[in-house]
Amino acid sequence: MTNSSSTYLGIIAGAIIGGIVSWWIFNRQKKTSDKQDYTLSRIEQLENYNEKLLEKIKAVEEYNEKLLEKIFDLNKKIDSLIEGQ
């Protein structure tokens, strides 16, 4: 094998190895990117769910507050009826 053929063989082998390494790195980055995209979309879904849940909790709290006010009003009326006797 001559020097020039060894050089060309080395260049070709280097290009093949470089191509394989580049493909492997690209593939790993793509898988990582896909996992990150999935995680971000899942976080967004959870945020939306939590917002809806917080709105429901707020509505329940408002209802409970109104109910408590009505109970206090009834308590005052009962007290006034008892005092009137």
Secondary structure, 3 states (H helix, E strand, C coil): CCHHHHHHHHHHHHHHHHHHHHHHHHHHHHHHHHHHHHHHHHHHHHHHHHHHHHHHHHHHHHHHHHHHHHHHHHHHHHHHHHHHC
